[in-house]
Each structure stands twice: as structure tokens, then as C-alpha cells.
Amino acid sequence: MYKLLLVDDEPEVTEGLMMEIDWESCGFSEVKTAGNGKEAMELVEKMEPDVLITDISMPYMNGLELSDWVKKMYPITRVVILTGHDEFEYAKQAINLQVEAYVLKPFSGQQLTETVLEVKRRMDEERKMRNNIELLQEHYRTTLPIVREKFLSSLITRHQSIAAIREKADKYGMELEGEGYLVSIISVIHSDKPEEGEDPHHVVSSIKDLDLKLFSITNIASEIWMRDKLGKVFIHQDQVVLFTVSPDANGELVMETTQNALKEILQSIEKFLKLPIMIGVGTITQDIRSLKYSYEAAESALDYRRILGMNQIICIDDMEERVQEKLIFDEWKEQNLVRSIKLGTEQELSDVIDELFDNISRVQAPVHDFQHYLLEMVTAIIKLSKMIDDGTDPIFAGGAGILNQYQKLNTLNETKAWFTDLCGKVRSRIVSRRQSSYKHIVEEAIQYTKTHFGDQELSIAVVCAHLHISTGYFSSLFKKEVKLTYGAYLLQLRMEAAKEYLRTTEMKTFEIADKVGFADPNYFSLCFKKYEGVSAKEYRNALSESSK
């Protein structure tokens, strides 16, 4: 069932339509009416209707202005315009046809019912498409290869937790569990210009489309890789990437098996495709989270093609003396730690810290690497603490206090407990400051509104411009803190001020309207009666009677 808002300034029209049309049988469980655009704005914020039916000619805010506002603030709301023949072309141009339908006046209840049913049918179809499990499953099946490739690319470009990797691998039906991992890269030497000695009659070598060349290479590599059950092959950034996922932790055996398959791939490409390529082989790791480093090492190996020439397999370990695994607190780990402190839950922060210290236990690093790793972790917290240090907490003390505490630690368990406590304190301070900031923004908005509510131009856009924040962010923040939309709060403020003027002054109604920010005295009267239940005159008369 859907929600609908009907806006027309003629009460007899809205009342007639409310009685004549069986809205519930048309699929609408909640139907409300408004007599003008400004009143409709308040209702839209409260009920967020699925369909808005509005007349064009209305006081205070016409239907086109209302429709434009709704499309900006609630873009999924469907709009139906009620318009006369003389307004029809203007209506189409003014809102760029971003409406579901136009209903020309005069119209019958039957005509509007048919229009509403058609709009409902379209919404039903859209909802059905979004909720159609079979359709979603088919779409998922067709896009699964792309999703898998994107996931594999993510393993060599950014770090993820073991839990996240396992969850996605299981979800995408990919076996990535192993004891040894290795990344190799096939890079094709590509040019749009014909090479000297190139065989123009050879189909693949004469192709100028790099994507087709990569596809051809991937077919050969995948066939051999799958036959030998070595792992995964995919295209990433104009290269063919080969994952070795081995059940064996013996690095020499993993490297030998990989290189044997790479030799066959190289020979097959030379024979069948006649493409100039280079193959770079990275370092072996026992942690799938470290594939990024293996990939970067394979890229470094490719740089040696300037020395060794084309159609070679180059292992980085043959070219450079490298430690197989390093204890590195890289940019990603720092960002992940900082993000979990600033935005994560306590559990997410705990998981990140566990992972950082697990790396220390897993990698047999020299003592100086171990110390450097921990110091970089502490430095990341010092940098973050400078953002929140207001000089009132001796724990932070511009970073000096943290370093002094760190230097007194002796064991790894002691260090982890201290670091966990420190991160928790920083997180608590940030959460407290954020909540304080939220309150400050709302308080500043309220103060500004109380000072300027008599300004007829005052609106949420004006307040947000003053606060230098977006209307969307402010709307949700204000509603969360005050339990009212900003429009409802402004109206309440103006109405209470109007009541005070009625109680304490002899000012005319139109003067009070102007004082509290209403350009149109009639609209003020309408709002007052709706807010208080009686007219301004009746309210003042009642005060006079009670004082006698």
C-alpha cells in the first residue's frame, strides 16, 4: 500500500475527490490533503508520500514550485499535475516533464482514478522488478563473473580482513584457502602502430584492440592454470594477473610449480598468439591479505624487461634480495585503524587492533622492524589525538604523554592492552566531541531562527547557508535532535510569537503576521487557525473574556 498527498486550494474539490474516489481500493492506505503549497511541504516532510497530486494555481506557493521542491528533496515521489488547458504547455516546460502525468481541468473523479491507478501500476512494476527474486538471481548470475573479477582485483589493491575475504570468497563460490600465495603478471607489449616483422596475416598479433589481446592471453592462461589447479586468472588494469593458491607452505615448491605453468603459458602465447609479452613473478606469502605486496613485487619484476628483453619470465627474488614477508604498518593499515576509531563500533576497533598485533606474532621480523611497526602505530594515534586535544586531558599532552607511556612498556601483551585502552579513550573523546558538535549546530540553528524568525525570507536553505552545511545533512540532524522538522519548528516558533503579540499588544492581525514572518496575512490566518484550532480574532476574544 502507498501514501498519497492531494493538494488543491479549493476545499470542495479535495473533499469531493476524497469522497468520490475509493483510495484504498486504488492501493493507498494513507491519503492526506493540503490547501496550498506551503502546507503541503510540511505534510511531505512528515509523511513522505509516494504520490503527490497537486494543482498549479494555488496561493503562497504554486504547484510547480512545490513539485520542483519535492523532486529535489524527495526524488522518488511521483508527481501528478492538475492543470488547465491554458497552463498545460507552461507546466510541461517549467518542470521539464519530471512528472508521472498531467490531468487537464475540468476532470471527473473517474479520470483521476484512472490516472492514479496507472501511476500505481508503474510503482507496482518497479517494486516487483526490485523484489523479483528470480530476476535478481538471474541478474546476479550474469554479473557474477564481473563481481568475482572486481573482488580478485581488490585483493591486490587494498587490504581486507580475513573474515571479509572468506565471506566474499564463499559468497562468490571461489576457493581461496591455502598455505602459500603468489602473484604473477602477464604484460603484453601493445602499440597501435604495426611492429617491424609483424605477421599481417596472423589474426591475433595484428589486432589493435588491447582488450582482445588480453582476452586471448587470459583464455590460454586460464586453461593451463585451471588444469594444474593453481588458482585464479583475471584481467586487471591492462594486465593478466595469475593468483597461485597452494595447499603447500613450502615456498620453493610453490615457486617451482608456478614457474613450470608460466613457462608453458609463455610458450603457448609465443606459438599461437605471436604476441610480445613479459611475465613478472612476485614474492611468496602465507597470508592472503599480503597479496598486495606480492603484486607490487611482480610489477617491480616487470621493470627489468629493459635489461632482459621481451618474452621472459622474471622473478623478483632472482633480481633483488628481498625478505619474503615484512612487518609493515602501511597507509591502508593506518587508514583502517583511524577509520575504526572515528566511525567504527567497539567490536570493529577491537578486531582491527587484534589484526595489527596478529601480524606481529605471525611475521618473524627483526627486533628493529618490530619496534618500528609499533612506533608507527603509536604515531598514528598521536596524529589523530592532535585533532581532538583541547589541552584538558594529560593523556594526550600533544603526543609527549603517549610516547612517555609507550616507552615504559615491556611485553607485547602489555603493549596491546595499553594500545587498546588508548584507542578506546581516543574513540570516546571523538564520539563525545561529535555529539557536542551536533548539539552545537542545532543550538546555533535554533538561536539563529529565534533571532530571524520575523524575516519573511527565512528558510532551511538560509539557515544552512549561515551554518555552511548541506540541507540534507541539517534536516536529518535537526529532526533527530529536536524531534521536529525544521519547517514545523519554524512554524511553531512563529505561532507562539503570534500568540504572545495577541496576548500583550493591540496590534492588528496583519501587523502581527508581518512581525512573525508572513508576507500574506491570509496565509498567516490559515496557519494560525490550523495550529491553534481557532482564528487569531477568536483567540484574542477568548483572552478578553477570561480576563473579565
C-alpha positions as CSV (number, residue, x, y, z in Angstrom):
1,M,0.0,0.0,0.0
2,Y,1.1,3.5,-0.8
3,K,0.8,7.0,0.6
4,L,-0.7,9.9,-1.3
5,L,-1.0,13.7,-0.8
6,L,-3.6,15.7,-2.7
7,V,-3.0,19.5,-2.9
8,D,-5.7,21.9,-4.0
9,D,-6.8,25.3,-2.7
10,E,-10.5,24.6,-3.3
11,P,-11.8,22.6,-0.3
12,E,-14.9,21.5,-2.2
13,V,-12.6,19.9,-4.8
14,T,-10.5,18.0,-2.3
15,E,-13.5,16.9,-0.2
16,G,-15.3,15.8,-3.3
17,L,-12.4,13.7,-4.5
18,M,-11.8,12.2,-1.1
19,M,-15.4,11.0,-1.0
20,E,-15.8,10.1,-4.7
21,I,-12.6,8.0,-5.1
22,D,-12.1,4.8,-3.2
23,W,-8.4,5.4,-2.4
24,E,-7.9,2.2,-0.5
25,S,-9.0,0.0,-3.5
26,C,-6.6,2.1,-5.6
27,G,-3.8,0.9,-3.4
28,F,-3.4,3.9,-1.0
29,S,-3.6,3.3,2.7
30,E,-2.8,6.8,3.7
31,V,-4.3,9.8,1.9
32,K,-4.0,13.4,3.1
33,T,-4.9,16.8,1.7
34,A,-3.4,20.2,1.8
35,G,-4.8,23.6,0.7
36,N,-1.6,25.2,-0.5
37,G,2.0,24.5,-1.4
38,K,3.5,25.6,1.9
39,E,1.1,23.5,3.9
40,A,1.9,20.6,1.6
41,M,5.6,21.0,2.2
42,E,5.1,20.4,5.9
43,L,3.0,17.3,5.2
44,V,5.5,15.9,2.7
45,E,8.2,16.1,5.3
46,K,6.1,14.3,7.8
47,M,4.5,11.5,5.6
48,E,7.0,11.3,2.7
49,P,4.2,10.4,0.2
50,D,4.7,8.0,-2.7
51,V,2.4,10.2,-4.9
52,L,1.8,13.9,-4.9
53,I,-1.2,15.2,-6.8
54,T,-1.1,19.0,-7.0
55,D,-3.0,21.8,-8.7
56,I,-0.8,24.5,-10.3
57,S,-2.8,27.6,-9.3
58,M,-2.5,28.0,-5.5
59,P,-1.7,30.8,-3.1
60,Y,1.6,31.2,-1.2
61,M,3.4,28.6,-3.3
62,N,2.1,27.3,-6.6
63,G,2.1,23.6,-7.7
64,L,5.1,24.0,-9.9
65,E,7.2,25.4,-7.1
66,L,6.0,22.6,-4.9
67,S,6.8,20.0,-7.5
68,D,10.3,21.4,-8.0
69,W,10.9,21.3,-4.3
70,V,9.6,17.7,-3.9
71,K,11.7,16.5,-6.8
72,K,14.8,17.9,-5.2
73,M,14.1,16.8,-1.6
74,Y,12.2,13.5,-2.3
75,P,13.2,12.5,-5.8
76,I,11.3,9.1,-5.7
77,T,8.0,10.7,-5.0
78,R,5.7,10.5,-8.1
79,V,4.1,13.8,-9.1
80,V,0.8,14.3,-10.9
81,I,-0.1,17.8,-12.1
82,L,-3.7,19.2,-12.2
83,T,-3.7,21.9,-14.8
84,G,-6.0,23.9,-17.1
85,H,-5.6,24.0,-20.9
86,D,-4.0,27.5,-20.8
87,E,-1.4,26.3,-18.3
88,F,-0.5,23.0,-19.9
89,E,2.4,24.0,-22.1
90,Y,3.8,26.2,-19.4
91,A,3.6,23.3,-16.9
92,K,5.5,20.9,-19.1
93,Q,8.3,23.4,-19.7
94,A,8.5,24.6,-16.1
95,I,9.3,21.2,-14.6
96,N,10.9,19.5,-17.6
97,L,8.3,16.7,-17.8
98,Q,9.6,15.2,-14.5
99,V,6.0,14.2,-13.6
100,E,4.1,11.0,-14.0
101,A,1.0,12.6,-15.6
102,Y,-1.0,15.7,-16.3
103,V,-4.7,15.8,-15.6
104,L,-6.5,18.6,-17.6
105,K,-9.3,20.5,-15.9
106,P,-12.1,20.1,-15.7
107,F,-11.8,16.4,-14.9
108,S,-14.0,13.8,-13.3
109,G,-13.3,11.5,-10.4
110,Q,-13.2,8.6,-12.9
111,Q,-10.5,10.3,-14.9
112,L,-8.3,11.0,-11.8
113,T,-8.9,7.4,-10.6
114,E,-7.7,6.0,-13.9
115,T,-4.6,8.3,-13.7
116,V,-3.9,7.2,-10.1
117,L,-4.3,3.5,-11.0
118,E,-1.8,3.9,-13.9
119,V,0.7,5.6,-11.5
120,K,0.2,2.8,-9.0
121,R,0.7,0.2,-11.8
122,R,4.0,1.7,-12.7
123,M,5.1,1.7,-9.0
124,D,3.9,-1.9,-8.6
125,E,6.0,-2.9,-11.6
126,E,9.1,-1.1,-10.3
127,R,8.6,-2.6,-6.9
128,K,8.1,-6.0,-8.4
129,M,11.2,-5.7,-10.5
130,R,13.2,-4.7,-7.5
131,N,11.8,-7.5,-5.4
132,N,11.6,-10.2,-8.1
133,I,13.9,-12.9,-6.6
134,E,14.2,-14.8,-9.9
135,L,15.1,-11.6,-11.8
136,L,17.6,-10.6,-9.2
137,Q,19.1,-14.1,-9.2
138,E,19.4,-14.0,-13.0
139,H,21.0,-10.6,-12.9
140,Y,23.3,-11.8,-10.2
141,R,24.3,-14.8,-12.3
142,T,25.1,-12.7,-15.3
143,T,27.1,-10.2,-13.4
144,L,28.9,-12.7,-11.2
145,P,32.0,-13.0,-13.4
146,I,32.4,-9.2,-13.2
147,V,31.8,-9.2,-9.4
148,R,34.3,-12.0,-9.0
149,E,36.9,-10.2,-11.1
150,K,36.4,-7.0,-9.1
151,F,36.8,-8.9,-5.8
152,L,40.1,-10.5,-7.1
153,S,41.3,-7.1,-8.1
154,S,40.5,-5.8,-4.6
155,L,42.8,-8.4,-3.1
156,I,45.9,-6.9,-4.9
157,T,45.0,-3.3,-4.5
158,R,43.8,-3.0,-0.9
159,H,43.8,-4.9,2.4
160,Q,40.8,-6.6,3.8
161,S,40.2,-8.6,6.9
162,I,40.4,-12.4,6.7
163,A,36.8,-12.6,7.7
164,A,35.7,-10.3,4.9
165,I,37.8,-12.2,2.3
166,R,36.4,-15.6,3.4
167,E,32.9,-14.3,3.4
168,K,33.1,-12.9,-0.1
169,A,35.0,-15.9,-1.5
170,D,32.3,-18.2,-0.1
171,K,29.6,-15.9,-1.5
172,Y,31.1,-15.9,-4.9
173,G,31.9,-19.6,-4.9
174,M,35.7,-19.1,-5.0
175,E,38.1,-21.4,-3.3
176,L,40.9,-19.3,-1.9
177,E,42.0,-21.2,1.1
178,G,45.7,-22.1,1.0
179,E,49.0,-22.2,2.8
180,G,51.0,-20.4,0.1
181,Y,50.1,-17.5,-2.2
182,L,51.9,-15.9,-5.1
183,V,51.0,-13.2,-7.7
184,S,52.3,-13.3,-11.3
185,I,51.6,-10.7,-14.0
186,I,51.5,-11.1,-17.8
187,S,52.1,-7.8,-19.5
188,V,51.5,-7.5,-23.3
189,I,53.7,-5.1,-25.2
190,H,51.0,-3.2,-27.1
191,S,51.1,-0.5,-29.7
192,D,48.6,0.9,-32.2
193,K,51.3,1.1,-34.8
194,P,52.5,-2.0,-36.7
195,E,55.7,-3.6,-35.5
196,E,58.6,-4.4,-37.8
197,G,58.4,-8.1,-38.7
198,E,54.8,-8.4,-37.6
199,D,52.9,-11.0,-39.5
200,P,49.9,-9.1,-41.0
201,H,48.2,-12.4,-41.8
202,H,48.2,-13.6,-38.2
203,V,44.9,-12.7,-36.7
204,V,45.7,-12.0,-33.0
205,S,49.1,-10.3,-33.4
206,S,47.6,-7.9,-36.0
207,I,44.7,-6.9,-33.7
208,K,45.0,-3.3,-32.5
209,D,42.5,-3.7,-29.7
210,L,44.3,-4.4,-26.4
211,D,41.2,-5.8,-24.7
212,L,41.0,-8.6,-27.3
213,K,44.7,-9.4,-26.9
214,L,44.2,-9.6,-23.1
215,F,41.2,-11.8,-23.6
216,S,43.1,-14.2,-25.8
217,I,46.0,-14.4,-23.3
218,T,43.5,-15.0,-20.5
219,N,42.0,-17.9,-22.3
220,I,45.3,-19.7,-22.7
221,A,46.5,-18.8,-19.2
222,S,43.2,-19.9,-17.6
223,E,43.2,-23.3,-19.4
224,I,46.6,-24.1,-18.1
225,W,46.1,-22.6,-14.6
226,M,42.8,-24.5,-14.1
227,R,44.2,-27.8,-15.4
228,D,47.0,-27.6,-12.8
229,K,44.6,-26.3,-10.1
230,L,46.9,-23.4,-9.4
231,G,44.3,-20.7,-8.5
232,K,42.7,-17.8,-10.4
233,V,43.4,-15.8,-13.5
234,F,41.8,-12.4,-14.3
235,I,42.3,-9.1,-16.1
236,H,43.4,-6.1,-14.1
237,Q,44.4,-2.7,-15.4
238,D,45.6,-3.9,-18.9
239,Q,47.4,-6.9,-17.4
240,V,46.6,-10.5,-16.9
241,V,47.0,-11.4,-13.2
242,L,47.6,-15.0,-12.0
243,F,47.0,-16.0,-8.4
244,T,48.8,-19.1,-7.2
245,V,46.8,-20.6,-4.3
246,S,48.7,-23.5,-3.0
247,P,47.9,-26.0,-0.2
248,D,51.7,-26.3,0.4
249,A,53.5,-24.0,2.7
250,N,56.9,-24.9,1.1
251,G,57.9,-21.7,-0.7
252,E,60.3,-23.4,-3.1
253,L,57.7,-25.9,-4.2
254,V,55.1,-23.2,-4.7
255,M,57.5,-21.2,-6.8
256,E,58.6,-24.2,-8.9
257,T,55.0,-25.3,-9.7
258,T,54.1,-21.7,-10.6
259,Q,57.1,-21.2,-12.9
260,N,56.5,-24.5,-14.7
261,A,53.0,-23.4,-15.6
262,L,54.2,-19.9,-16.6
263,K,56.8,-21.4,-19.0
264,E,54.0,-23.4,-20.7
265,I,51.8,-20.2,-20.9
266,L,54.7,-18.2,-22.3
267,Q,55.5,-20.8,-25.0
268,S,51.8,-21.2,-25.9
269,I,51.4,-17.4,-26.3
270,E,54.5,-17.2,-28.5
271,K,53.4,-20.1,-30.7
272,F,49.7,-19.4,-31.0
273,L,49.3,-15.7,-30.5
274,K,52.7,-14.4,-31.5
275,L,52.4,-11.5,-29.0
276,P,55.4,-9.9,-27.3
277,I,54.8,-10.3,-23.6
278,M,56.7,-10.2,-20.2
279,I,55.8,-12.2,-17.1
280,G,56.7,-10.8,-13.7
281,V,56.6,-13.0,-10.6
282,G,56.2,-11.6,-7.1
283,T,57.1,-12.8,-3.7
284,I,55.5,-15.7,-1.9
285,T,53.3,-15.1,1.2
286,Q,51.4,-17.3,3.6
287,D,48.8,-14.6,4.2
288,I,46.2,-13.8,1.5
289,R,46.0,-10.3,3.0
290,S,49.6,-9.7,1.8
291,L,48.8,-10.3,-1.9
292,K,49.1,-6.6,-2.4
293,Y,52.8,-6.8,-1.7
294,S,53.3,-9.8,-3.9
295,Y,51.5,-7.9,-6.7
296,E,53.7,-4.9,-6.2
297,A,56.8,-7.1,-6.3
298,A,55.6,-8.7,-9.6
299,E,55.2,-5.2,-11.1
300,S,58.8,-4.4,-9.9
301,A,60.0,-7.5,-11.7
302,L,58.4,-6.3,-14.9
303,D,60.7,-3.2,-14.8
304,Y,63.7,-5.4,-15.5
305,R,62.4,-6.0,-19.1
306,R,64.6,-3.1,-20.1
307,I,67.6,-5.2,-19.1
308,L,66.5,-8.7,-20.0
309,G,64.3,-8.1,-23.1
310,M,61.0,-9.5,-24.2
311,N,59.3,-12.8,-23.7
312,Q,60.9,-13.6,-20.4
313,I,59.7,-14.8,-17.0
314,I,61.3,-12.6,-14.4
315,C,61.1,-13.5,-10.7
316,I,61.8,-10.5,-8.4
317,D,63.6,-12.8,-6.0
318,D,66.2,-13.5,-8.7
319,M,66.7,-9.9,-9.3
320,E,66.6,-8.4,-5.8
321,E,67.4,-9.6,-2.4
322,R,64.1,-9.4,-0.6
323,V,62.6,-10.5,2.7
324,Q,59.7,-12.8,1.8
325,E,57.4,-11.1,4.3
326,K,57.9,-7.7,6.0
327,L,56.3,-6.3,9.1
328,I,54.8,-3.1,7.5
329,F,52.4,-0.6,9.0
330,D,51.3,0.8,5.7
331,E,48.9,3.5,4.6
332,W,46.0,1.1,4.4
333,K,46.5,-0.2,8.0
334,E,46.8,3.3,9.3
335,Q,43.6,4.4,7.5
336,N,41.8,1.3,8.7
337,L,42.8,1.9,12.3
338,V,41.9,5.6,12.2
339,R,38.5,4.8,10.5
340,S,37.6,2.3,13.1
341,I,38.4,4.8,15.9
342,K,36.5,7.6,14.3
343,L,33.5,5.7,12.9
344,G,33.6,2.1,13.9
345,T,31.9,0.2,16.8
346,E,33.9,-1.0,19.8
347,Q,34.0,-4.5,18.3
348,E,35.2,-3.2,14.9
349,L,38.0,-1.4,16.7
350,S,38.9,-4.5,18.7
351,D,39.1,-6.6,15.5
352,V,41.4,-4.1,13.8
353,I,43.8,-4.0,16.8
354,D,43.7,-7.8,17.0
355,E,44.7,-8.0,13.4
356,L,47.6,-5.5,13.8
357,F,49.0,-7.5,16.7
358,D,48.4,-10.8,14.9
359,N,50.8,-9.6,12.2
360,I,53.5,-9.1,14.8
361,S,53.0,-12.7,16.0
362,R,52.9,-14.2,12.5
363,V,55.8,-12.4,10.8
364,Q,59.2,-13.3,12.2
365,A,60.6,-9.9,11.8
366,P,63.9,-8.5,13.2
367,V,63.6,-6.6,16.5
368,H,64.1,-3.2,14.9
369,D,61.2,-3.9,12.4
370,F,59.0,-4.9,15.3
371,Q,59.8,-1.7,17.2
372,H,59.4,0.4,14.1
373,Y,56.0,-1.2,13.4
374,L,54.7,-0.4,16.9
375,L,56.1,3.1,16.9
376,E,54.2,3.8,13.6
377,M,51.0,2.5,15.2
378,V,51.5,4.8,18.2
379,T,52.4,7.7,15.9
380,A,49.1,7.3,14.0
381,I,47.3,7.7,17.3
382,I,49.3,10.8,18.2
383,K,48.4,12.4,14.9
384,L,44.8,11.6,15.5
385,S,44.9,12.8,19.1
386,K,46.2,16.2,17.9
387,M,42.9,16.7,16.2
388,I,40.9,16.3,19.4
389,D,43.4,17.5,22.0
390,D,41.9,20.5,23.8
391,G,44.6,20.6,26.5
392,T,42.3,19.3,29.2
393,D,43.4,15.7,29.2
394,P,47.0,14.9,30.3
395,I,46.9,11.6,28.5
396,F,47.4,13.3,25.1
397,A,49.6,16.3,26.0
398,G,50.5,16.9,22.4
399,G,51.8,13.4,21.9
400,A,54.5,13.6,24.6
401,G,52.3,11.9,27.2
402,I,51.6,9.0,24.8
403,L,55.2,8.4,23.9
404,N,56.3,8.5,27.6
405,Q,53.8,5.8,28.4
406,Y,54.8,3.7,25.4
407,Q,58.5,3.8,26.3
408,K,57.7,2.2,29.7
409,L,56.1,-0.9,28.2
410,N,57.9,-4.2,28.3
411,T,55.9,-7.1,26.8
412,L,53.8,-7.5,23.7
413,N,50.7,-8.3,25.7
414,E,51.3,-5.3,27.9
415,T,51.7,-3.1,24.8
416,K,48.5,-4.5,23.2
417,A,46.5,-3.9,26.4
418,W,47.8,-0.3,26.7
419,F,47.3,0.4,23.0
420,T,43.7,-1.0,23.1
421,D,42.9,1.3,26.1
422,L,44.4,4.3,24.4
423,C,42.4,3.8,21.2
424,G,39.3,3.3,23.3
425,K,39.9,6.7,25.0
426,V,40.5,8.5,21.7
427,R,37.4,6.9,20.3
428,S,35.3,8.0,23.3
429,R,36.7,11.5,23.0
430,I,35.8,11.7,19.3
431,V,32.2,10.4,19.9
432,S,31.7,12.9,22.7
433,R,33.0,15.7,20.6
434,R,30.8,14.7,17.6
435,Q,27.7,14.6,19.8
436,S,28.7,18.0,21.2
437,S,29.2,19.3,17.6
438,Y,25.7,18.0,16.6
439,K,24.1,19.8,19.6
440,H,26.1,23.0,18.8
441,I,24.9,23.0,15.2
442,V,21.3,22.6,16.3
443,E,21.6,25.1,19.1
444,E,23.1,27.6,16.7
445,A,20.3,27.0,14.2
446,I,17.7,27.5,16.9
447,Q,19.4,30.7,18.1
448,Y,19.6,32.0,14.5
449,T,15.9,31.1,13.9
450,K,14.8,32.8,17.1
451,T,16.6,35.9,16.1
452,H,15.4,36.0,12.5
453,F,12.0,34.2,12.5
454,G,10.4,37.6,11.6
455,D,12.3,37.6,8.3
456,Q,9.9,36.5,5.6
457,E,12.8,35.0,3.6
458,L,13.9,32.7,6.4
459,S,14.0,29.1,5.3
460,I,16.0,26.0,5.9
461,A,18.2,27.0,2.9
462,V,19.0,30.3,4.5
463,V,19.9,28.7,7.9
464,C,22.1,26.1,6.2
465,A,23.9,28.8,4.2
466,H,24.6,30.5,7.6
467,L,25.8,27.3,9.1
468,H,27.8,26.3,6.0
469,I,26.3,22.8,5.8
470,S,24.1,20.9,3.4
471,T,20.3,21.0,3.8
472,G,20.0,17.2,3.6
473,Y,22.5,16.7,6.5
474,F,21.0,19.5,8.5
475,S,17.4,18.2,8.0
476,S,18.2,14.8,9.4
477,L,20.3,16.2,12.2
478,F,17.7,18.8,13.3
479,K,14.9,16.2,13.2
480,K,17.0,13.8,15.3
481,E,17.8,16.3,18.0
482,V,14.6,18.3,18.1
483,K,12.0,15.6,17.1
484,L,10.5,18.1,14.6
485,T,11.3,19.0,11.1
486,Y,12.8,22.5,10.7
487,G,9.7,23.7,8.9
488,A,7.5,22.5,11.7
489,Y,9.8,24.1,14.3
490,L,9.8,27.5,12.5
491,L,6.0,27.4,12.2
492,Q,5.7,26.6,15.9
493,L,8.1,29.5,16.8
494,R,6.1,31.9,14.7
495,M,2.8,30.8,16.0
496,E,3.9,31.1,19.7
497,A,5.3,34.5,18.9
498,A,1.9,35.5,17.3
499,K,0.0,34.3,20.4
500,E,2.3,36.4,22.6
501,Y,1.6,39.5,20.4
502,L,-2.2,38.7,20.6
503,R,-2.0,38.5,24.4
504,T,0.2,41.5,25.1
505,T,-0.5,44.1,22.3
506,E,-3.3,45.7,20.4
507,M,-1.6,45.1,17.0
508,K,-3.8,44.2,14.1
509,T,-3.7,40.7,12.7
510,F,-1.9,41.8,9.5
511,E,0.7,43.6,11.6
512,I,1.3,40.5,13.7
513,A,1.6,38.4,10.5
514,D,4.3,40.7,9.2
515,K,6.1,40.7,12.6
516,V,6.3,36.9,12.7
517,G,7.5,36.5,9.1
518,F,4.4,36.1,7.0
519,A,4.2,38.1,3.8
520,D,0.5,37.2,3.3
521,P,-1.9,37.9,6.2
522,N,-4.4,35.4,4.8
523,Y,-1.9,32.6,4.9
524,F,-1.0,33.6,8.4
525,S,-4.6,33.4,9.4
526,L,-4.9,30.0,7.8
527,C,-1.8,28.7,9.6
528,F,-2.9,30.2,12.9
529,K,-6.3,28.5,12.8
530,K,-4.8,25.2,11.8
531,Y,-2.2,25.5,14.6
532,E,-4.4,26.8,17.4
533,G,-7.8,25.5,16.4
534,V,-9.3,28.9,16.4
535,S,-8.8,32.1,14.4
536,A,-6.5,34.9,15.7
537,K,-9.5,37.1,16.4
538,E,-11.3,34.2,18.3
539,Y,-8.1,33.6,20.3
540,R,-7.8,37.3,21.3
541,N,-11.5,37.5,22.2
542,A,-11.3,34.4,24.4
543,L,-8.4,36.0,26.2
544,S,-10.5,39.1,26.8
545,E,-13.4,37.1,28.1
546,S,-11.3,35.1,30.5
547,S,-9.7,38.3,31.9
548,K,-13.1,39.8,32.9
